């Protein structure tokens, strides 16, 4: 089964990195294809760049008709309504998958490195009927746009702890491109971190389960 994983940016290498990460979670028999947005921005961090991503990914629907499944590999699920209109039953959004995974545990928070897009995440939770489960959106600024700087891990840990201690979250969705699973080792067993891409691959596996 072939599944296309779409990265919403135009930065060279982003789509390949995302696909490599998806393959680490994919079951045997799921072939991952990497695709980037045909136009837009290198970094999705403002309402205007997110609007561009919605438009760009929405134009890709006709090129995905022969895929068995499509994953929109962004916590913001850009373009997903247009894709689902053309490809019903075949499209999974990383944002929705992560939110539904987190909501099963109770109240959840989202930690993002895009402070200007907090309202977009709240709107997405509302669109999916999950607003009552969203405890908070916490944001921190990274030192550099594409990699983790020396102080970024500390900012990340502080945001996660605040979400649990002050906001009452039972789990935290991590919207940070530099996040690695081993970063959770110092957080404590009671803190559950949700990876949007891993959630999306699991949701796609479930959707395709009968044919994989």
Secondary structure, DSSP 8 states (H G I E B T S, - for coil): -EEEEEESS--TTHHHHHHHHHHHH--TT-EEEEEE-SSS-SS--SHHHHHHHHHHHHTTGGGGTT-SEEEE-STT-TTHHHHHHHSTT-EEEHHHHHHHHHHTTSSEEEEES-GGGHHHHHHHHHHTT-GGGEEEEEE---SSSSS--TTHHHHHHHHHHHHHHTT--SEEEEE-TT--GGGGGGT-TT-EEEEHHHHHHHHHHHHTTTT-
